[in-house]
């Protein structure tokens, strides 16, 4: 039996920040494999998975610098595209107590995570409006809403991204700009693995965190990337200003019980 396929349209070209690792790398690969022109932006070079994929173009640049966006808009892949999409996945994360955090680290986190997202929107929204609108996916985190120990500055930056995106969604909805927030939970990618590596017992940390997930495992970044693709697609035109939580059910309940606690489940 042949199963029916569900097909949605994607923008002709999509810009993905933070494309060199984790969610951004996986999303760039998936987009390029669909035939979508994909422009990755990162301070590092392209990730191995997409470096030689047809339709992928990589820009080495700082998302918090206006010149990066000015140069990107002049690229033929962007300038000549009939429709544009944007995913802001660039982020930095450092683990530590706020009392031990240097001012420079606070500023760096806010600059990359918040200012980089804001500048991407500032420069690309006018180009998208010229084309009749387009989708934007601002990557936040479950930490934008829920507190997580030792991640105060990161959580604050993602909370700011969440509200930036929701407000911009209201400002430009009538112009055809459709902004949504994607809030991942833990996934086996750079930021979570960095947090894990800072633990005194990384294996125990991973096992404990995986056991908290209703599905029993930490999400793969490709799973979250597919959620981003849906928000970019024509299948999600009814969704504007939403916060789509892609965490495998982690925050659905205040406590997921496995039975090992002695509870009846």
C-alpha positions in Angstrom: 0.0 0.0 0.0 1.4 3.4 -1.0 0.9 6.0 1.7 -0.3 9.4 0.6 2.2 12.3 0.8 1.5 15.7 2.4 3.2 18.4 0.4 3.7 22.0 1.4 5.6 24.8 -0.3 8.7 26.4 1.1 10.2 29.8 0.2 12.5 29.9 -2.8 15.4 30.9 -0.6 15.9 30.6 3.2 18.6 32.2 5.3 19.6 30.2 8.3 21.8 31.7 11.0 24.0 29.5 13.2 24.3 27.1 10.3 27.7 25.6 11.2 26.4 23.3 13.9 23.5 21.7 15.7 20.0 22.8 14.7 21.2 25.2 12.1 23.3 22.6 10.3 20.6 20.0 10.3 18.0 22.5 9.1 20.3 23.7 6.3 20.8 20.2 5.1 17.1 19.3 5.1 16.2 22.5 3.3 18.9 22.1 0.6 17.9 18.5 0.0 14.4 19.8 -0.9 15.8 22.0 -3.6 15.4 25.2 -1.5 18.3 27.7 -2.0 19.8 27.8 1.5 22.1 30.5 2.7 23.8 29.6 6.0 25.4 32.4 8.1 27.9 31.7 10.9 31.2 33.0 12.2 32.5 29.5 11.5 32.7 27.7 8.2 30.1 25.3 6.8 29.4 22.1 8.6 30.5 18.9 6.9 26.9 17.7 6.3 26.1 20.6 3.9 29.5 21.8 2.6 29.1 20.1 -0.7 25.3 19.9 -1.0 23.9 21.5 -4.2 21.9 24.6 -3.4 23.7 25.5 -0.2 25.7 28.7 0.1 27.7 29.6 3.2 28.4 33.1 4.5 31.1 33.5 7.1 29.9 36.5 9.1 28.9 37.8 12.5 25.1 38.0 12.9 25.5 41.0 15.2 27.3 43.1 12.6 25.1 45.1 10.2 27.7 44.7 7.4 27.0 40.9 7.4 23.3 41.6 6.5 24.1 44.3 4.0 26.4 42.0 2.2 24.0 39.1 2.3 21.1 41.1 0.8 23.4 41.9 -2.2 24.1 38.2 -2.9 22.4 37.0 -6.1 20.9 34.0 -4.3 19.0 36.5 -2.0 18.6 39.4 -4.4 17.2 37.2 -7.2 14.9 35.0 -5.0 11.2 35.3 -5.6 10.4 34.6 -2.0 12.5 34.6 1.2 12.4 32.8 4.6 14.5 33.3 7.7 15.5 31.1 10.6 17.5 32.7 13.4 19.3 29.8 15.1 22.6 31.5 16.0 23.2 31.4 19.7 25.9 31.1 22.4 25.5 29.4 25.8 27.7 29.5 28.8 27.0 27.6 32.0 27.5 29.3 35.4 26.1 31.2 38.3 25.3 34.9 37.7 27.5 35.9 40.6 30.5 34.4 38.8 29.6 35.7 35.3 31.8 38.4 33.8 30.1 41.5 32.2 31.8 40.7 28.9 30.1 37.3 28.8 26.7 38.8 29.5 27.2 41.3 26.7 28.4 38.6 24.3 25.3 36.4 25.0 22.9 39.2 24.5 24.7 40.5 21.4 24.7 37.2 19.6 21.4 35.8 20.8 19.2 38.9 20.8 21.0 41.6 18.8 21.8 39.1 16.0 18.2 38.1 15.8 17.0 41.7 15.8 19.4 42.7 13.0 18.5 39.8 10.9 14.8 40.8 11.1 15.6 44.5 10.6 17.4 43.9 7.3 15.4 41.0 5.8 11.8 42.1 6.6 11.9 45.0 4.1 13.2 42.6 1.4 10.5 40.1 2.3 7.8 42.7 2.2 8.9 43.6 -1.4 8.1 40.0 -2.3 4.7 40.0 -0.7 5.8 38.7 2.7 7.4 35.6 4.1 8.0 33.4 7.1 10.4 34.0 9.9 11.3 31.4 12.6 13.0 32.9 15.6 14.7 30.1 17.6 14.2 30.6 21.3 14.2 27.8 23.9 12.1 26.3 26.6 14.4 28.4 28.8 12.7 31.5 27.5 9.7 30.5 29.7 11.0 28.0 32.2 14.0 28.6 34.5 17.0 26.3 34.3 19.8 26.4 36.9 23.1 27.9 35.8 21.7 29.3 32.6 20.4 32.7 33.8 21.9 34.8 31.1 21.1 32.4 28.3 17.5 32.1 29.5 17.2 35.9 29.7 18.5 36.3 26.1 16.0 33.7 24.8 13.1 35.3 26.7 14.0 38.5 25.0 14.1 36.7 21.6 10.7 35.3 22.3 9.1 38.7 22.9 11.0 40.3 20.1 9.6 37.8 17.7 6.0 38.0 19.0 6.0 41.8 18.9 7.5 41.9 15.4 4.8 39.4 14.3 2.2 41.9 15.3 4.0 44.9 13.7 4.3 43.3 10.3 1.4 40.7 10.0 -0.6 42.9 7.6 2.4 43.1 5.3 2.5 39.3 4.9 5.3 38.7 7.3 4.6 35.6 9.4 6.9 35.4 12.5 6.8 32.5 14.9 8.9 31.3 17.8 10.4 27.8 17.9 11.4 26.8 21.4 13.4 23.6 21.5 14.0 21.6 24.6 17.2 19.6 25.1 18.6 18.1 21.9 21.8 16.3 21.1 23.5 19.3 19.6 26.1 21.9 20.5 24.4 23.8 23.3 23.1 20.8 25.2 26.3 18.8 24.8 28.2 21.8 26.0 26.0 21.9 29.1 26.4 18.2 29.5 30.2 18.4 29.2 30.3 20.9 32.1 28.7 18.4 34.5 30.9 16.6 37.0 29.5 13.3 35.6 28.4 13.8 32.0 27.1 10.2 31.6 24.9 10.5 34.7 23.8 14.0 33.6 22.7 12.6 30.2 20.9 9.6 31.7 19.0 11.8 34.2 18.0 14.3 31.6 16.9 11.6 29.2 14.8 10.0 31.9 12.9 13.2 32.4 11.7 13.1 28.8 8.3 11.4 28.3 9.8 9.7 25.3 12.8 8.5 27.3 15.5 10.2 25.2 17.0 13.5 24.2 15.7 14.8 20.9 17.9 14.6 17.8 18.4 18.1 16.2 16.8 16.9 13.0 13.5 16.3 14.8 13.5 20.0 15.8 14.6 21.0 12.3 11.5 19.4 10.8 9.4 21.6 13.1 11.2 24.6 11.8 10.5 23.5 8.2 6.8 23.3 9.0 6.8 26.8 10.3 8.6 28.0 7.1 6.1 26.2 4.9 2.7 27.0 3.4 1.2 24.4 5.8 1.5 26.8 8.7 -0.1 30.0 7.3 -2.7 30.0 10.1 0.1 30.3 12.7 1.3 33.8 13.5 3.1 34.9 16.7 3.0 31.5 18.2 5.5 29.8 20.5 5.9 26.3 19.2 7.5 24.2 21.9 9.5 21.4 20.4 10.7 19.6 23.5 9.4 16.0 23.2 6.7 16.8 25.9 9.2 17.8 28.6 7.3 20.9 29.7 3.8 19.5 29.2 3.7 18.3 32.8 5.3 19.5 36.0 6.7 16.0 36.6 7.0 13.0 34.4 7.0 9.7 36.5 8.7 6.6 35.3 7.8 4.3 38.2 11.3 4.2 39.5 10.2 6.8 42.2 7.8 4.2 43.7 4.8 6.0 42.2 1.9 4.3 40.5 1.9 5.4 36.9 
